Amino acid sequence: MKNELIFNSDLHFEHKLWRRELFLWEDEIKSFKNRLEELVKRWSDKEMLAQLEHFQNRFILHEDVINKYQDHINMHETIIANSSKKGKDMLDISLVKGHIEFRNKMEVQRHIYGDLKNEFFKFLTNSFLLLM
């Protein structure tokens, strides 16, 4: 079995991709929350307002995850930068394992967020049909 080296630049590249994805999610959630505010003004039905609150809460929870993930990436980037300053271009095994675990968390969160968006879009479609 061939031992492959994982370089700091490899991890940094993936961090940059994750950051972009998290910023996109953050921006989308702002738009979704603005849409919720518009809908709250239109509806007085308690069931509809409860559904709007449900989505509001889920968006807030997802924002918390985004912030936590951004902090994690920043922390890992600091470790990489310190490693590079010491002339080390490769990370130790435990840090690489942590990176791989975080990659798996990102994948899970990607699915969770995708499902949330799909649910919200279905909700928007149904609420639009009720207004007609």
Beta strands, then each sheet from edge to edge (+ up, - down):
end
